[in-house]
Amino acid sequence: MDRRYRFRRVINFLNLTTPLGLLIAAIGGATRRSGPDGLVLACGYRFRFPIAGAFTVGNVVITRRDGLDETLIGHESRHATQWAWCAGLPMLPLYLLAMLVSVIVCGDQASYNPFERLAGLDEGGYRRAQPRWRGRAGEPPRA
Protein backbone atom coordinates (compact mmCIF):
# COMPACT_ATOMS: atom_id res chain seq x y z
CA MET A 1 0.00 0.00 0.00
CA ASP A 2 1.19 3.47 -0.90
CA ARG A 3 2.55 5.60 1.97
CA ARG A 4 -0.18 8.24 1.60
CA TYR A 5 -2.94 5.65 2.04
CA ARG A 6 -1.18 4.15 5.02
CA PHE A 7 -0.94 7.65 6.51
CA ARG A 8 -4.64 8.29 5.80
CA ARG A 9 -5.57 5.01 7.46
CA VAL A 10 -3.62 5.92 10.62
CA ILE A 11 -5.04 9.47 10.75
CA ASN A 12 -8.63 8.28 10.32
CA PHE A 13 -8.12 5.69 13.03
CA LEU A 14 -6.61 8.22 15.45
CA ASN A 15 -9.33 10.82 14.79
CA LEU A 16 -11.84 8.04 15.62
CA THR A 17 -13.76 8.24 12.34
CA THR A 18 -12.76 4.76 11.17
CA PRO A 19 -13.87 3.18 14.47
CA LEU A 20 -17.13 5.16 14.13
CA GLY A 21 -17.54 3.87 10.57
CA LEU A 22 -16.95 0.30 11.74
CA LEU A 23 -19.57 0.79 14.46
CA ILE A 24 -22.12 2.18 11.97
CA ALA A 25 -21.43 -0.74 9.61
CA ALA A 26 -21.87 -3.27 12.45
CA ILE A 27 -25.13 -1.68 13.64
CA GLY A 28 -26.34 -1.68 10.03
CA GLY A 29 -25.55 -5.39 9.65
CA ALA A 30 -23.00 -4.84 6.89
CA THR A 31 -20.43 -7.48 6.03
CA ARG A 32 -16.93 -6.02 6.16
CA ARG A 33 -13.92 -6.89 4.02
CA SER A 34 -10.63 -5.25 3.15
CA GLY A 35 -10.68 -2.95 0.15
CA PRO A 36 -8.04 -1.17 -1.88
CA ASP A 37 -5.80 1.56 -0.44
CA GLY A 38 -6.52 0.75 3.20
CA LEU A 39 -10.30 1.06 2.86
CA VAL A 40 -12.78 -1.23 4.56
CA LEU A 41 -15.76 -2.11 2.33
CA ALA A 42 -18.95 -2.72 4.30
CA CYS A 43 -21.64 -4.19 2.05
CA GLY A 44 -25.23 -5.15 2.80
CA TYR A 45 -26.00 -2.19 5.09
CA ARG A 46 -29.68 -2.58 5.97
CA PHE A 47 -30.79 1.00 6.72
CA ARG A 48 -32.10 3.39 4.05
CA PHE A 49 -30.37 6.42 5.57
CA PRO A 50 -28.43 8.21 4.29
CA ILE A 51 -29.85 8.23 0.77
CA ALA A 52 -26.78 7.40 -1.30
CA GLY A 53 -25.35 4.49 -3.23
CA ALA A 54 -22.53 4.45 -0.68
CA PHE A 55 -21.18 6.69 2.04
CA THR A 56 -17.85 6.88 3.79
CA VAL A 57 -17.00 7.41 7.45
CA GLY A 58 -13.26 7.49 8.04
CA ASN A 59 -11.80 4.69 5.95
CA VAL A 60 -15.03 2.65 5.95
CA VAL A 61 -17.13 2.66 2.77
CA ILE A 62 -20.68 1.59 3.63
CA THR A 63 -23.29 0.51 1.08
CA ARG A 64 -26.57 -1.38 0.84
CA ARG A 65 -25.26 -3.08 -2.31
CA ASP A 66 -23.49 -6.44 -2.44
CA GLY A 67 -20.38 -4.83 -3.91
CA LEU A 68 -18.96 -1.65 -5.42
CA ASP A 69 -17.33 -0.94 -8.75
CA GLU A 70 -13.87 0.60 -9.02
CA THR A 71 -15.22 4.01 -10.06
CA LEU A 72 -17.40 4.39 -6.97
CA ILE A 73 -14.62 3.05 -4.74
CA GLY A 74 -12.34 5.77 -6.16
CA HIS A 75 -14.97 8.42 -5.36
CA GLU A 76 -15.42 7.11 -1.81
CA SER A 77 -11.64 6.85 -1.37
CA ARG A 78 -11.41 10.60 -1.97
CA HIS A 79 -14.04 11.09 0.76
CA ALA A 80 -11.84 9.03 3.13
CA THR A 81 -9.03 11.48 2.41
CA GLN A 82 -11.41 14.37 3.13
CA TRP A 83 -12.18 12.83 6.55
CA ALA A 84 -8.44 12.84 7.29
CA TRP A 85 -7.93 16.42 6.08
CA CYS A 86 -10.91 17.69 8.10
CA ALA A 87 -9.43 16.17 11.27
CA GLY A 88 -12.29 13.73 11.64
CA LEU A 89 -15.64 14.68 13.07
CA PRO A 90 -15.56 18.36 11.98
CA MET A 91 -16.14 16.91 8.49
CA LEU A 92 -19.73 16.02 9.37
CA PRO A 93 -21.05 19.56 10.07
CA LEU A 94 -18.92 20.93 7.21
CA TYR A 95 -20.37 18.34 4.82
CA LEU A 96 -23.95 19.03 6.00
CA LEU A 97 -23.41 22.78 5.55
CA ALA A 98 -21.99 22.20 2.05
CA MET A 99 -24.99 20.00 1.23
CA LEU A 100 -27.40 22.73 2.40
CA VAL A 101 -25.62 25.35 0.29
CA SER A 102 -25.86 23.07 -2.75
CA VAL A 103 -29.59 22.58 -2.18
CA ILE A 104 -30.07 26.35 -1.92
CA VAL A 105 -27.98 27.02 -5.04
CA CYS A 106 -29.44 24.37 -7.33
CA GLY A 107 -31.97 22.20 -5.49
CA ASP A 108 -29.57 19.24 -5.49
CA GLN A 109 -27.52 18.00 -2.53
CA ALA A 110 -24.35 17.26 -4.47
CA SER A 111 -23.91 19.49 -7.53
CA TYR A 112 -22.52 22.49 -5.64
CA ASN A 113 -21.22 20.59 -2.61
CA PRO A 114 -17.43 21.09 -2.72
CA PHE A 115 -16.83 17.73 -1.01
CA GLU A 116 -18.73 15.91 -3.76
CA ARG A 117 -17.23 18.02 -6.52
CA LEU A 118 -13.69 17.28 -5.26
CA ALA A 119 -14.52 13.57 -4.96
CA GLY A 120 -15.88 13.57 -8.54
CA LEU A 121 -19.60 14.04 -9.13
CA ASP A 122 -19.74 11.65 -12.08
CA GLU A 123 -17.81 8.92 -10.28
CA GLY A 124 -20.24 9.20 -7.35
CA GLY A 125 -23.22 8.83 -9.67
CA TYR A 126 -24.44 12.40 -9.16
CA ARG A 127 -25.99 14.56 -11.85
CA ARG A 128 -24.78 18.07 -12.54
CA ALA A 129 -27.57 20.55 -11.79
CA GLN A 130 -27.53 24.16 -12.90
CA PRO A 131 -27.82 26.98 -10.36
CA ARG A 132 -31.40 28.12 -9.88
CA TRP A 133 -30.66 31.55 -11.36
CA ARG A 134 -29.38 30.08 -14.66
CA GLY A 135 -32.54 28.10 -15.47
CA ARG A 136 -32.74 25.09 -17.73
CA ALA A 137 -31.41 25.00 -21.26
CA GLY A 138 -33.73 26.97 -23.54
CA GLU A 139 -35.50 28.70 -20.63
CA PRO A 140 -35.02 32.33 -19.65
CA PRO A 141 -33.43 32.81 -16.20
CA ARG A 142 -35.84 33.03 -13.26
CA ALA A 143 -36.58 36.46 -11.86
SULHUJO-V239446 format. One record per pair of residues at least 24 apart in sequence whose C-alpha atoms are under 10 Angstrom apart, sorted by the first residue. I is the first residue (numbers start at 1). J is the second residue. If there is no record, write none. Layout:
I&J  I&J
This chain:
1&36  1&37  1&38  2&37  2&38  3&37  4&37  4&38  4&81  5&36  5&37  5&38  5&39  5&59  5&77  5&80  5&81  6&37  6&38  6&39  7&38  7&81  7&84  8&37  8&38  8&39  8&58  8&59  8&80  8&81  8&82  8&83  8&84  8&85  9&37  9&38  9&39  9&40  9&58  9&59  9&60  9&80  9&81  9&84  10&38  10&59  10&84  11&58  11&59  11&81  11&83  11&84  11&85  11&87  11&88  12&57  12&58  12&59  12&60  12&80  12&81  12&82  12&83  12&84  12&85  12&86  12&87  12&88  12&89  13&58  13&59  13&84  13&88  14&58  14&84  14&87  14&88  15&58  15&83  15&84  15&86  15&87  15&88  15&89  16&57  16&58  16&87  16&88  16&89  17&56  17&57  17&58  17&59  17&60  17&80  17&83  17&84  17&87  17&88  17&89  17&91  18&56  18&57  18&58  18&59  18&60  18&61  18&80  18&83  18&84  18&88  19&57  19&58  19&59  19&60  20&57  20&58  20&59  20&60  20&89  21&55  21&56  21&57  21&58  21&59  21&60  21&61  21&62  22&57  22&58  22&59  22&60  22&61  22&62  23&57  23&60  24&57  24&60  24&62  25&57  25&60  25&61  25&62  25&63  28&62  28&63  28&64  29&64  30&62  30&63  30&64  30&65  30&66  31&62  31&63  31&66  32&60  32&61  32&62  33&60  34&60  35&59  35&60  35&61  35&73  35&77  36&70  36&73  36&74  36&77  37&73  37&74  37&77  38&77  38&80  39&73  39&76  39&77  39&80  41&67  41&68  41&73  42&66  42&67  42&68  43&67  43&68  52&124  52&125  52&126  53&124  53&125  53&126  54&124  55&79  55&80  55&124  56&80  56&82  56&83  57&82  57&83  57&88  57&89  57&91  57&92  58&82  58&83  58&84  58&88  58&89  58&91  59&83  59&84  69&123  70&123  71&120  71&122  71&123  71&124  71&125  72&119  72&120  72&122  72&123  72&124  72&125  73&123  73&124  74&119  74&120  74&123  74&124  75&116  75&117  75&118  75&119  75&120  75&121  75&122  75&123  75&124  75&125  76&116  76&119  76&120  76&123  76&124  77&119  78&115  78&116  78&118  78&119  78&120  79&115  79&116  79&118  79&119  79&120  80&119  81&119  82&115  82&118  82&119  91&115  102&129  102&131  103&131  103&132  104&131  104&132  105&129  105&130  105&131  105&132  105&133  106&130  106&131  106&132  106&133  106&134  106&135  107&131  107&132
